[in-house]
Amino acid sequence: MYALEPVESYSSINESAGSYVSRLAIEHCVSTQDLFDIILNSMNEEPRYIVQREYSSILYFLNGMGHFAKKWIEALEKLTGRPDLKSHALLNWEGIIRPNELIRKYKTWCPQCLTEWKSNSNVIFEPLLWNLSQAKICPKHRIYLLHKCPNAKCNHLIPTLGSRSRPGYCSYCDTWLGDLPSHVITDNHEDLWIAEILQEMMIYNHDPAKATVEINGQRALRLFDRRGAFQLARSEFLASIFGVHPTTINRWKRGESPTLSILLAGCYLLQRSPFAFDPGEINEEEVGNFISKNVCLSDLESGLLSLLSVIWVQNPCL
């Protein structure tokens, strides 16, 4: 196959492996289904396995981590002669972040990004960022990503990678997914913060070592650095913030990998990037004040927060 160059340079957001496969098929004037067959043949899969396996329902795993992604990426690198495709999935984060709830099965996209790339005659592609389950907003345009075909007669959820996939188009009706009516810029503080943190994660995607430290012989996020505030903070308090058991917090402190969704939700409340070393002390009262001002709480949660505030005032050494 041609050594097609993956896209790596729009706001430090890299092309996803699924998008690369779609463009590779277009470059060779074949359907993505034909390309799937070529890749499968190169992996010497058993014929029975090829026939019975519904690849269209699991190909989104190509953008993630684990055995499936590793096997397909290795086959693609061998066929194209490119050694750099691993960083267009999340394989480099394996062992650092858990694979749970990590990758979307269906496409999401920013119509303004697509429109700009088309207007400037840039390559149309789908960033890996858009495939992350926690990504809701385009960090550049501050609008929510779309997730259904805008054609009223179609309106399908679009598979991340299917037999007729093409970056920027619906694989069911071939509708262009850009040039849509302008969307309102959002001021949702939490979703914007998470979008910016995920963009930071994508910047480190080529070399996560820059955002990690070694704890007990394994790589862990810099948030858990033994010199940092997370290690010194009370496990019981952190457990209430992250919504996990204190023993889970202690395992994180020892280097065990967390789930991205839980990590982001808790780090937002702490206002700490999971990819940066921060020696500053975690002030429990300040965190409580931030939550009361920026997070919509239920009556029960508000009551618990008030109770915790009283406890912090009366027992500052807890």
C-alpha angles and dihedrals in degrees: 000000000000115000091241111190114237119227112257110158120067106111088328089295113137128213116258120244089242091055090048091054090051092051091045090056091050090049090055093043093239133115120261087246090060089049091051089056092051091050092047092050090051089056091054093232117182110262092235090053092050093050097046100041115092098215093174089068097050106031091101085075086073088081093052136056137273136067097316095052093042093051095049095043091051090051091049092049091051094048095046098034090232117134095191105071096097091078091059090070128044096260093118090063095057110128091016099068125024116245094231116124091348108127132043122236093208132048126264122183146173109240091201092057091051092048093050093049092049093046091051093045090243124152111278109230142147116247119227087236091069089059096058112106092223095052110104103150136048103241091210101049098024093225128125116264115248121235108183132063108265091219104106091212091055111027091162129157101246120226114241089233124009140153093278102031120152124172111254096014138089109253091213104051102007092239115164108246097208130067092061126148112286115272126222114260107242128228095194099141097201097046091047092049092050091048090054092047091050089050087053088052091053091051088058093043094102092052116012089176087085089062098041142067133204116257120175091344097309136090117261134173116275089244087075095051110143090233093052136095095254092065092051098044120098111270091217092056093046090048090057090050096048095037095236137112118276089243088062089054090050090051090052089051088055091053104268113149120251132215111262095228093054091041094054095045092053096040089054090058090048091042089225126133112234089215098055133073111239119179093182115119118255105238107207094201092051090050089051091051091049091052093049091051101040109027127072105229132190119240090259093050091047090052091050091048091052090049091050090050090055091048092050091052095046096040109029091165095061 
